[in-house]
Amino acid sequence: MALKTTIQKRSALKWVAASCLFAINLIAVQANSQPAWPVKPVKIIVPFAPGGTTDILARAMAPELSKAFGQTFIVENKAGAGGNLGADIVAKSAADGYTILMGTVGTHGINVSLYDKMPFDPVKDFAPITLIAGVPNVMVMNAEKAKQLNINNVADFIKVAKASPGKLNMASSGNGTSIHLAGELFKSMSSTYLVHFPYRGSGPALLDLVGGTMDVMFDNLPSALPHIKSGKLKALAVTSSQRSAVLPDVPTVEEAGNLKGFDASSWFGLLAPAGTPADIVNRLQQESAKAMNNPAVKEKLLAQGAIPGGNTPAEFSKMIAAEIKKWAQVVKVSGAKVD
């Protein structure tokens, strides 16, 4: 009887072991049967028109990610509503890693305080991947207009603006962008009035600034730099708290305009829809960081005045939360608002 019981126990144990092995193999087969990501092209949505810094950075990263993953990363421009239109497209896309966003300080730091109604939640609706770059903005004027008005620095600009309120117009890449808000903060702190003209991106705004239709703009440094070097635009000041290494002779707004505490820099980073598998997010972060450490890519970014990023998803998430809090105060002080 005892022998029979022992045999039955051994048989039961073998059955349990065989069942466990079968379950493990089944899980492995199911995992292996799932297609590896990516098996088709990945879209990087740029929520602004071509030619601006967001677009420049996305197009710098796309070929690097294409090489890393063996699939094409396609840049698509979806401009409108200060970046909200393109960001909302990504927020409502499938969380499968095939649609990601080149977000900005505007879409994920400023707009939530600037707009009365937002089509998405910048925190809950996204999975941060990594910071791509941080850049200062630069206060630039049409060079010919600056010469005509005898404006050589920020102090001259403030003097002319105060003497004729509304005479000077200000271009931006759209309502709610860092370019717009930097201008609003300047107007508030300098007690000047500039007529604001929002465009659907930095590219078209710069075209009108270079062409003479617009007078001044607080553009992201990378997109304005070629026009500064060509002499078509005159750089009056950078909007960061420190001078830029690529424009060492250009003072900060705080220095040149005696506007203590003025700081309105920009940043750009990749984000995926909330719920995107952590494995995909982590792989994108790791390959993006590798690309930014590539000497050729790094040199290209630095030459444009951009400081390469590469932080982890958790670090980027904390940064976004801090930026939302910071810009809420800036929006309050500036008095800027968009319905």
ROBA-418787 format. One record per residue (C-alpha): residue number from 1; residue in three letters; chain; x, y, z. Coordinates in steps of 0.05 Angstrom, whole numbers. Example, Ala and Ser with C-alpha at 12.3 -4.5 7.8 and 13.67 -1.06 7.14 Angstrom:
BEGIN
{1; ALA; A; {246; -90; 156}} {2; SER; A; {273; -21; 143}} 
# end
This chain:
BEGIN
{1; MET; A; {0; 0; 0}} {2; ALA; A; {57; 47; 19}} {3; LEU; A; {93; 30; -46}} {4; LYS; A; {31; 46; -87}} {5; THR; A; {23; 113; -52}} {6; THR; A; {95; 131; -65}} {7; ILE; A; {87; 113; -139}} {8; GLN; A; {24; 156; -143}} {9; LYS; A; {60; 215; -111}} {10; ARG; A; {119; 209; -159}} {11; SER; A; {71; 206; -218}} {12; ALA; A; {35; 268; -192}} {13; LEU; A; {101; 305; -185}} {14; LYS; A; {122; 286; -255}} {15; TRP; A; {55; 310; -281}} {16; VAL; A; {63; 377; -246}} {17; ALA; A; {134; 384; -271}} {18; ALA; A; {112; 367; -342}} {19; SER; A; {54; 417; -338}} {20; CYS; A; {100; 472; -314}} {21; LEU; A; {150; 458; -370}} {22; PHE; A; {94; 458; -420}} {23; ALA; A; {68; 525; -394}} {24; ILE; A; {138; 556; -397}} {25; ASN; A; {148; 531; -468}} {26; LEU; A; {80; 557; -488}} {27; ILE; A; {96; 626; -460}} {28; ALA; A; {163; 626; -496}} {29; VAL; A; {130; 606; -562}} {30; GLN; A; {77; 661; -554}} {31; ALA; A; {131; 713; -538}} {32; ASN; A; {172; 691; -598}} {33; SER; A; {111; 692; -643}} {34; GLN; A; {99; 765; -628}} {35; PRO; A; {132; 808; -682}} {36; ALA; A; {195; 845; -661}} {37; TRP; A; {190; 920; -659}} {38; PRO; A; {197; 956; -706}} {39; VAL; A; {173; 916; -767}} {40; LYS; A; {150; 978; -805}} {41; PRO; A; {168; 1053; -810}} {42; VAL; A; {162; 1096; -748}} {43; LYS; A; {132; 1166; -752}} {44; ILE; A; {163; 1224; -713}} {45; ILE; A; {110; 1279; -710}} {46; VAL; A; {138; 1350; -709}} {47; PRO; A; {82; 1395; -684}} {48; PHE; A; {109; 1455; -723}} {49; ALA; A; {123; 1475; -795}} {50; PRO; A; {189; 1454; -829}} {51; GLY; A; {251; 1498; -818}} {52; GLY; A; {246; 1510; -744}} {53; THR; A; {289; 1480; -689}} {54; THR; A; {239; 1425; -672}} {55; ASP; A; {242; 1403; -745}} {56; ILE; A; {318; 1410; -749}} {57; LEU; A; {328; 1365; -688}} {58; ALA; A; {278; 1313; -711}} {59; ARG; A; {312; 1308; -779}} {60; ALA; A; {379; 1302; -745}} {61; MET; A; {355; 1244; -703}} {62; ALA; A; {313; 1207; -755}} {63; PRO; A; {371; 1177; -796}} {64; GLU; A; {408; 1157; -733}} {65; LEU; A; {347; 1119; -706}} {66; SER; A; {335; 1089; -775}} {67; LYS; A; {405; 1060; -775}} {68; ALA; A; {399; 1035; -704}} {69; PHE; A; {332; 999; -713}} {70; GLY; A; {336; 979; -787}} {71; GLN; A; {271; 1014; -802}} {72; THR; A; {256; 1082; -831}} {73; PHE; A; {239; 1138; -782}} {74; ILE; A; {196; 1188; -820}} {75; VAL; A; {189; 1260; -799}} {76; GLU; A; {118; 1288; -809}} {77; ASN; A; {101; 1361; -796}} {78; LYS; A; {33; 1373; -764}} {79; ALA; A; {32; 1446; -746}} {80; GLY; A; {-23; 1485; -710}} {81; ALA; A; {-48; 1512; -643}} {82; GLY; A; {21; 1525; -615}} {83; GLY; A; {41; 1453; -624}} {84; ASN; A; {-22; 1425; -592}} {85; LEU; A; {-49; 1397; -658}} {86; GLY; A; {11; 1352; -672}} {87; ALA; A; {19; 1332; -599}} {88; ASP; A; {-54; 1312; -595}} {89; ILE; A; {-46; 1267; -655}} {90; VAL; A; {8; 1229; -618}} {91; ALA; A; {-30; 1228; -553}} {92; LYS; A; {-89; 1194; -588}} {93; SER; A; {-46; 1146; -630}} {94; ALA; A; {-38; 1072; -615}} {95; ALA; A; {12; 1059; -560}} {96; ASP; A; {53; 1011; -604}} {97; GLY; A; {116; 1051; -615}} {98; TYR; A; {101; 1070; -687}} {99; THR; A; {81; 1143; -674}} {100; ILE; A; {124; 1186; -629}} {101; LEU; A; {129; 1261; -617}} {102; MET; A; {185; 1311; -619}} {103; GLY; A; {156; 1351; -561}} {104; THR; A; {178; 1419; -537}} {105; VAL; A; {177; 1463; -476}} {106; GLY; A; {115; 1493; -508}} {107; THR; A; {75; 1428; -517}} {108; HIS; A; {97; 1398; -451}} {109; GLY; A; {115; 1456; -406}} {110; ILE; A; {79; 1520; -425}} {111; ASN; A; {13; 1506; -461}} {112; VAL; A; {-22; 1473; -402}} {113; SER; A; {-18; 1540; -366}} {114; LEU; A; {-28; 1584; -428}} {115; TYR; A; {-90; 1552; -459}} {116; ASP; A; {-158; 1551; -424}} {117; LYS; A; {-174; 1484; -457}} {118; MET; A; {-123; 1431; -475}} {119; PRO; A; {-139; 1372; -521}} {120; PHE; A; {-91; 1327; -482}} {121; ASP; A; {-57; 1321; -414}} {122; PRO; A; {19; 1332; -422}} {123; VAL; A; {33; 1284; -365}} {124; LYS; A; {-21; 1230; -365}} {125; ASP; A; {-25; 1222; -441}} {126; PHE; A; {49; 1211; -456}} {127; ALA; A; {107; 1166; -440}} {128; PRO; A; {170; 1209; -438}} {129; ILE; A; {229; 1178; -476}} {130; THR; A; {287; 1226; -471}} {131; LEU; A; {309; 1298; -475}} {132; ILE; A; {341; 1311; -543}} {133; ALA; A; {369; 1381; -532}} {134; GLY; A; {364; 1445; -493}} {135; VAL; A; {374; 1511; -528}} {136; PRO; A; {371; 1585; -512}} {137; ASN; A; {326; 1631; -552}} {138; VAL; A; {357; 1692; -584}} {139; MET; A; {326; 1761; -593}} {140; VAL; A; {337; 1777; -666}} {141; MET; A; {317; 1836; -710}} {142; ASN; A; {314; 1846; -785}} {143; ALA; A; {384; 1875; -795}} {144; GLU; A; {361; 1930; -843}} {145; LYS; A; {305; 1951; -797}} {146; ALA; A; {352; 1954; -738}} {147; LYS; A; {399; 1998; -779}} {148; GLN; A; {343; 2044; -801}} {149; LEU; A; {319; 2053; -729}} {150; ASN; A; {390; 2058; -702}} {151; ILE; A; {379; 1999; -656}} {152; ASN; A; {446; 1968; -636}} {153; ASN; A; {427; 1933; -571}} {154; VAL; A; {369; 1916; -525}} {155; ALA; A; {371; 1984; -490}} {156; ASP; A; {362; 2018; -558}} {157; PHE; A; {305; 1971; -575}} {158; ILE; A; {268; 1986; -510}} {159; LYS; A; {277; 2060; -521}} {160; VAL; A; {246; 2057; -591}} {161; ALA; A; {190; 2011; -569}} {162; LYS; A; {171; 2057; -511}} {163; ALA; A; {173; 2119; -555}} {164; SER; A; {124; 2089; -605}} {165; PRO; A; {81; 2034; -573}} {166; GLY; A; {57; 1985; -626}} {167; LYS; A; {105; 2010; -679}} {168; LEU; A; {147; 1946; -676}} {169; ASN; A; {117; 1878; -690}} {170; MET; A; {139; 1812; -661}} {171; ALA; A; {136; 1745; -698}} {172; SER; A; {131; 1678; -663}} {173; SER; A; {125; 1605; -682}} {174; GLY; A; {55; 1603; -654}} {175; ASN; A; {13; 1620; -593}} {176; GLY; A; {40; 1585; -531}} {177; THR; A; {109; 1568; -558}} {178; SER; A; {172; 1587; -519}} {179; ILE; A; {186; 1637; -575}} {180; HIS; A; {119; 1671; -562}} {181; LEU; A; {125; 1669; -486}} {182; ALA; A; {197; 1695; -486}} {183; GLY; A; {170; 1755; -523}} {184; GLU; A; {112; 1763; -475}} {185; LEU; A; {159; 1759; -416}} {186; PHE; A; {203; 1812; -448}} {187; LYS; A; {144; 1858; -460}} {188; SER; A; {121; 1850; -388}} {189; MET; A; {189; 1861; -357}} {190; SER; A; {209; 1919; -403}} {191; SER; A; {141; 1953; -401}} {192; THR; A; {138; 1955; -477}} {193; TYR; A; {82; 1939; -527}} {194; LEU; A; {98; 1898; -589}} {195; VAL; A; {44; 1873; -637}} {196; HIS; A; {46; 1797; -637}} {197; PHE; A; {40; 1757; -701}} {198; PRO; A; {36; 1682; -690}} {199; TYR; A; {57; 1636; -747}} {200; ARG; A; {51; 1561; -756}} {201; GLY; A; {124; 1549; -740}} {202; SER; A; {191; 1583; -735}} {203; GLY; A; {208; 1571; -808}} {204; PRO; A; {154; 1614; -839}} {205; ALA; A; {162; 1667; -784}} {206; LEU; A; {236; 1672; -799}} {207; LEU; A; {223; 1680; -873}} {208; ASP; A; {180; 1742; -860}} {209; LEU; A; {230; 1768; -809}} {210; VAL; A; {287; 1762; -859}} {211; GLY; A; {243; 1791; -913}} {212; GLY; A; {227; 1853; -871}} {213; THR; A; {153; 1841; -859}} {214; MET; A; {168; 1827; -785}} {215; ASP; A; {214; 1867; -739}} {216; VAL; A; {235; 1823; -681}} {217; MET; A; {231; 1751; -658}} {218; PHE; A; {255; 1711; -598}} {219; ASP; A; {273; 1650; -639}} {220; ASN; A; {307; 1585; -619}} {221; LEU; A; {381; 1594; -632}} {222; PRO; A; {392; 1535; -680}} {223; SER; A; {342; 1560; -732}} {224; ALA; A; {362; 1633; -726}} {225; LEU; A; {437; 1621; -727}} {226; PRO; A; {447; 1615; -803}} {227; HIS; A; {412; 1681; -814}} {228; ILE; A; {453; 1714; -759}} {229; LYS; A; {517; 1689; -791}} {230; SER; A; {494; 1713; -860}} {231; GLY; A; {481; 1783; -832}} {232; LYS; A; {407; 1783; -850}} {233; LEU; A; {388; 1783; -776}} {234; LYS; A; {419; 1822; -719}} {235; ALA; A; {425; 1785; -653}} {236; LEU; A; {411; 1832; -596}} {237; ALA; A; {413; 1782; -538}} {238; VAL; A; {403; 1710; -517}} {239; THR; A; {345; 1694; -471}} {240; SER; A; {382; 1645; -426}} {241; SER; A; {414; 1662; -359}} {242; GLN; A; {483; 1652; -389}} {243; ARG; A; {515; 1670; -456}} {244; SER; A; {517; 1618; -512}} {245; ALA; A; {583; 1586; -532}} {246; VAL; A; {566; 1596; -606}} {247; LEU; A; {551; 1670; -596}} {248; PRO; A; {599; 1690; -540}} {249; ASP; A; {597; 1764; -558}} {250; VAL; A; {521; 1768; -553}} {251; PRO; A; {498; 1787; -483}} {252; THR; A; {439; 1759; -445}} {253; VAL; A; {373; 1797; -442}} {254; GLU; A; {386; 1807; -369}} {255; GLU; A; {454; 1839; -382}} {256; ALA; A; {435; 1880; -443}} {257; GLY; A; {366; 1904; -420}} {258; ASN; A; {379; 1907; -346}} {259; LEU; A; {321; 1859; -336}} {260; LYS; A; {341; 1821; -274}} {261; GLY; A; {322; 1747; -273}} {262; PHE; A; {302; 1742; -346}} {263; ASP; A; {309; 1670; -369}} {264; ALA; A; {267; 1637; -424}} {265; SER; A; {304; 1578; -454}} {266; SER; A; {275; 1521; -495}} {267; TRP; A; {281; 1445; -497}} {268; PHE; A; {260; 1389; -543}} {269; GLY; A; {249; 1315; -529}} {270; LEU; A; {218; 1251; -554}} {271; LEU; A; {153; 1224; -524}} {272; ALA; A; {107; 1166; -540}} {273; PRO; A; {33; 1155; -526}} {274; ALA; A; {19; 1134; -455}} {275; GLY; A; {18; 1058; -449}} {276; THR; A; {74; 1046; -498}} {277; PRO; A; {112; 984; -475}} {278; ALA; A; {170; 1001; -429}} {279; ASP; A; {216; 958; -472}} {280; ILE; A; {203; 1001; -533}} {281; VAL; A; {210; 1066; -493}} {282; ASN; A; {276; 1043; -463}} {283; ARG; A; {304; 1021; -529}} {284; LEU; A; {287; 1088; -561}} {285; GLN; A; {320; 1124; -503}} {286; GLN; A; {383; 1082; -506}} {287; GLU; A; {392; 1090; -582}} {288; SER; A; {376; 1164; -579}} {289; ALA; A; {429; 1173; -524}} {290; LYS; A; {479; 1134; -566}} {291; ALA; A; {464; 1178; -627}} {292; MET; A; {475; 1241; -586}} {293; ASN; A; {541; 1214; -562}} {294; ASN; A; {562; 1202; -634}} {295; PRO; A; {617; 1254; -646}} {296; ALA; A; {589; 1276; -713}} {297; VAL; A; {518; 1285; -686}} {298; LYS; A; {542; 1317; -622}} {299; GLU; A; {586; 1366; -660}} {300; LYS; A; {528; 1383; -706}} {301; LEU; A; {481; 1399; -647}} {302; LEU; A; {533; 1439; -610}} {303; ALA; A; {550; 1479; -672}} {304; GLN; A; {478; 1501; -675}} {305; GLY; A; {477; 1523; -603}} {306; ALA; A; {440; 1462; -578}} {307; ILE; A; {463; 1424; -517}} {308; PRO; A; {452; 1348; -527}} {309; GLY; A; {408; 1311; -477}} {310; GLY; A; {398; 1236; -469}} {311; ASN; A; {368; 1229; -399}} {312; THR; A; {327; 1169; -378}} {313; PRO; A; {251; 1166; -384}} {314; ALA; A; {244; 1174; -308}} {315; GLU; A; {291; 1234; -308}} {316; PHE; A; {255; 1266; -367}} {317; SER; A; {189; 1255; -333}} {318; LYS; A; {213; 1292; -271}} {319; MET; A; {240; 1348; -314}} {320; ILE; A; {173; 1357; -349}} {321; ALA; A; {137; 1362; -282}} {322; ALA; A; {187; 1415; -259}} {323; GLU; A; {180; 1454; -324}} {324; ILE; A; {104; 1456; -320}} {325; LYS; A; {111; 1486; -251}} {326; LYS; A; {164; 1536; -273}} {327; TRP; A; {127; 1561; -334}} {328; ALA; A; {61; 1567; -297}} {329; GLN; A; {95; 1623; -258}} {330; VAL; A; {123; 1655; -321}} {331; VAL; A; {55; 1654; -354}} {332; LYS; A; {25; 1686; -292}} {333; VAL; A; {77; 1741; -290}} {334; SER; A; {74; 1755; -364}} {335; GLY; A; {-2; 1757; -365}} {336; ALA; A; {-2; 1716; -430}} {337; LYS; A; {-65; 1675; -445}} {338; VAL; A; {-94; 1639; -505}} {339; ASP; A; {-168; 1620; -510}} 
# end
